Amino acid sequence: MTGPTTPGDGEDNPPVPEGGQTLQGLLSILDLEPIEVNIFRGRSPDGGPQRVFGGQVAGQALVAAGRTVPADRHVHSLHAYFIRPGDPAVPIVYTVDRVRDGRSFTTRRVTAVQHGKAIFALSASFHHVEPGLEHQVPMPDVPPPEELPTMHDRLFEVFGRVPRFATWHPIELRPAGPLSFEVEHDPQLRTTRNLVWLKADGRLPDDPLLHVCLMTYASDMTLLDTVLLAHGRSFSGISMASLDHAMWFHRPFRADDWLLYAQETPVAGGARGLARGLVYTRAGDLVCSVVQEGLIRVVEDAPRG
């Protein structure tokens, strides 16, 4: 995997703190080091959060699986469990189990290990392209990304600055609805839907595996926020962690073109919340489906609007 050819300009963003990860840096992190047959080593960005971002380990695991599969077979589904928090200070070792190589489908199982223990497990299925029946639900009606402020602009309006957590991901986000920080102070904004345009902040090579791995990374960024939107909470006083994650890839797409991530939450309870999302191209093609359950534990009373 190589780096982007054209960096995002971000010219309409307010100043952001230094130390965030660039797209070039993310692509470097996804470019795993092969250390033995079916064994790869990954790393985390320097100066990042105190635990490994879930989208990172999921994206790296999918890279490991994909590198053991013929190029003419493309991932169509993945199912993953987050077992333990990842330590960003040490490498992550990914071991690939070649479960099956059939005439139409290839199955891989990947385990991510740190400190001698499994922190993440992924199963992925790959399929060669075949014709068949086609249908999809239509894309929601939403303003185009050019008519929406950037996430940095929105956060700057709320906080008077751009918090450092908003700089770690080289994915440009343009929410079409309220942010959890806004809903916390205005209960009338509560919603069970979360519509966000997203894309990689720069141009990418044409490698199809790279684009699905970038989407896997980005899919973990805003999904559980949808549960907070339904309850008028932000991250204050909340402990959150991804528990499991599933994705289905329906059609080819580019992660460096605008994609609409239409998310909703059908239920929360028992300190867990469920969220699901559909990913559309600008042309309205449904290219990916996502479901995630996460830990959402109230650890202290947070300010209410």
N, C-alpha and C positions, 0 to 999 in steps of 0.2 A: 504494500500500500504506500502510495506517495502522498505528498502534501497538496494543499489547495493551490490552484494556479492564480486565483484572484482574491485577495482578502476583502472581507466586508468593510465598507467605508465607515458606517456608523455615524455619519456626519450630522444626523439629526438627534443624536443622543447627548444628554448632559455628560459632564466629565465623570468618569468612573474610577474607583480606586485601583491602584496598581496591584499586580499579583494574580489576576485572573488567568485562567487557562485559555490559550489561543486555539483556533481550529488546528493549526499545524501541530500544536502540542497534543491535542486529543488524538489526531491521526497517528502520531508517534506512539501514544499509549496503546492504541488498538493494534499496532504492528507488533504482535507478540514474538518473543524470542523462542525458536525451537531448540530444546535442549536434549531431546531424545525422541525416538519414534513415538508419536501420540502424546507427547508431553511438551508443554509450552510454559513460558514464564512471562508474566505481565507485571507492570509496575503502576504506581499511582502518581498523580502530579505532585510536585513539591509545593509545600505551603498550602495544601488544600484543607478540606474539612477534617475533623478529628476521626471520622470513620469513612471507609471507602463508599463512594456514591453507588447506590444499587444499580443504576443504569450502566455504570462503568463495568462492573463485574459481569453483568448480563451481556453487554456488548463484547467484552473480551472472551467470554465463554463461547459465544456464537462464532467469533473469529476462529477459535481453536477447533470447534466442530467443523466449520466450513472448510478449513484447510486440509481436512482428511477426506473430502468429498469431491468427486469429479465436477469439473466446472459446468457441465451441462445439466447438473441437478441443482435446483434452487430451493432454499429453505421455504417451506410453506407453513410451518408451525413450530412453536417452542413452548415449553412448560418448565417453569423454574421455581425453586424454593430458596429463599434467603434463610440460611441456617444460623449463622453467627455474624456479628458485626465484623467488617474487614478492617485490618490494620493498615493504614496508608504508609506506614514507615518501613514495611518490609514487602518483598515481592510476593506475588500470588502465583502458585503453581497450578496449572490446568492439565488434568489428565483426561484423555479422550478414550472412551470405550466404543469400539466399532461394533455396535449391536447387530446391525443387519445391513447387507448390501443386496437388495433385491433387484428384480428386473425393472421395476418402476419407482421404488422408494428406497431411500437410504436413511437409516436411523443411527443417531449418535447420542451418547450420554457423556456429559462432561461434569467433572467434580473439581471445584476450586478449593485449594488447600493452603492454609497458613498455620504456622506453629504446630504442624502435625495434625491439624483437625480440619474437617470439611467446613467451609463457610458458606458454600453455595453449590447447588446441584441443578443441572439443566439437561433436559431431553429435547432434541430437535429432530425434525423429520424433513427430508429433502425429496423433491419430486421432479422428474423431467417434464417439460411442457407438453400438455395434451389438450386437444379441443374438447369442449363439453358445453353443458347448459350454462347459461349466464343470467343473473339478475342481481339487483342490489337495491337497498333503500336509498332514497335521494339525499343529497347533501343539504344540511340546514341552510336557510337563508341568512346570510351574514355579510357585513360590509367587507370589501376586499382589504387586504393588509395595508395597502398604500393609504387608505383613509383612516387608519388607526394609529394611535401613538405607540411607540415602542414600550416594552416592559420597563426599560430604564427611565423613560419619561414618566411613566405612571408611578413608579416607586419614588422618583424625585419629587413628584407632586405630593405624595403622602408623607414622606419623611424629611423633605428638604435636602436630601442627599441620596446617593445610590448605595444601599447596604452592600457589604462585601460579598454576601452569599449570592448576589445577583451577577457576580463577575466570574464565577467558577466554571460556567458552562458556555462554550462557544456556539451556542444555539440561539438564534434571534427569535424572540417571542413577541407576539402582538395580540394580547388578549382582547376579545370582542365583548367581554362582560366584566363584572366587578372583580376586584382582587379580594382575597380574604381579609387583608388589612382594612379595606374600605367597608366590607360587610360587617366587620366587628364593631364599627362605629355607626352603622346605619342598618338596623335590622330589616328595613324594608327592601334592602338589596339582596336578601337571602335567596338562594336559588340552588336547585339540584343539578343544574347544567353548567358546563364550563367550556366555552368555545375559545380556542387559542390557535392562531396562525403560527407556524414555526418553520424554520429552515436552518440549515448549517450556515454559519456566518462566513461564507466564502465558497468558491467553486471547488468541486471534488472531481477526482478521476472517475472513469466510467465503470469501474469494478462493481458489479451488482451486489456482491457480498458486502462491500464497504457501505453501500447505501442502506441496506437493511440493518447493518450493525449500528449505523448512526441513528436510525429510527428507533432501534431497540434502546440505545442510550437515552434518546430524548423522551421516549415514552414514559420514563419514570420521573420526569421533572415536575409535572403539574397534576398528575392523576389523583393523588390523594388529597390535593388541595380542594378538589371537588366536594369531598366529604365535609371539609371545614366550611365551605361556602354554604352548605345546607344548614349549618348550626350557628352561623354568625361568629365563628372563631377564627383566629389567626394562629400562628405558631406559638404565641405567648401562652405559657401554661400547658402546653400540649407536648407529649412525647409521641413521636411518629416513627414508624419503620415499616418498610415493605416486608411482607411475609411471603407471598407468592405472586407469580407474574406469568401470564400466558399471552401469546401473540399468534395471530394468523396472518399470513401475507398472501393477498389475493391476486395482485397484479404488480408488474414492475413499476418502479417510481424512482425519482431522484430526490435525495434528501437535501440537495442544495436548491431546490425549487420550493416555493411556498406550498405548505400542506396544512389543511385545516384539521385540528385535533378536536373532535366533537365529543366531549366527555360528560358523563352523568353518573349519579350515585343512586342505586335503587334501595340500599339498606345500610344501616349501621347498628351495631349492638355488641355487647360483651367486650367492649374495648377494641372492637375491630370494625373497619369500614370497608365496603366493597365499592369499587368504581370501575367503570368500563368506558371504552372510547372507540370511536370510528375515525379513521384517518382518510381524508379525501385530497385529491389533487385539486388545483384551481379549476380544472375542467369538470369537476364533479365526479370523478372516478373514485370509487371506494377501493383503497389499496391495502388497508391493514385494519385489523380488529384487535383490541387489547382489553384484558380484564386483569384486575389486581385487587388483592385483599391486603390491607395494611393494619398494623397496630396503631390505634389512635387512643392514647391513654391521657386522661385529664389528670395532670399532676399538681395543679394549683389553680385557683380561681384567676381567670384572665379578665381584663377590663371588658365590659360590655357596653354597647351603644345604647 
